Amino acid sequence: MKLQIHSVHFDADKKLLDFIQKKLDKLETFYDSITSGEVYLRLQKDGDSKENKVVEVKLFVPGGSIFTKEQSTSFEAATDLATEALKTQIKKHKEKLVERQQA
C-alpha cells in the first residue's frame, strides 16, 4: 500500500516510518482494495501529559475513506491502537459492501 507519512514539526526516524508502514500493510490482509493512505504524526502540547504522541491515519478505499486518530505515550503504541481501530472499521466497511451487493 502506498502511504504518505507526515511528521508535523519534527523529523521522524527511518525506524519509526518502517514500523508504521509494516503495521498498516498488514491491514491489506483484511481488505485488499485499500488504494492508499495518509499518516500524520504530531506531538500534542497539553501540559504535562505523557500521552502526547498523536497518530492520525486516513485510508482510501473504493467509495470513501476510513479515518482514526489515536494518542499514546509513544508513536509505536499509538500506531498499534490505530491499527486495531482501523481493522474494526475495515470489517464494518466490508460487511456494508456485502449487504449492498446482496440487496
Number of C-alpha atoms within 10 A of each C-alpha: 17 12 18 14 17 16 15 11 9 10 9 14 9 9 9 13 17 10 14 20 18 12 15 22 16 14 17 15 9 13 14 12 12 19 14 14 19 15 23 15 23 18 17 13 11 9 7 7 11 13 18 19 21 21 26 19 23 18 21 16 17 8 6 8 15 16 16 17 18 19 22 18 13 15 23 17 17 22 28 17 18 22 21 15 16 21 19 11 15 21 13 12 16 13 12 12 12 11 9 9 8 7 5
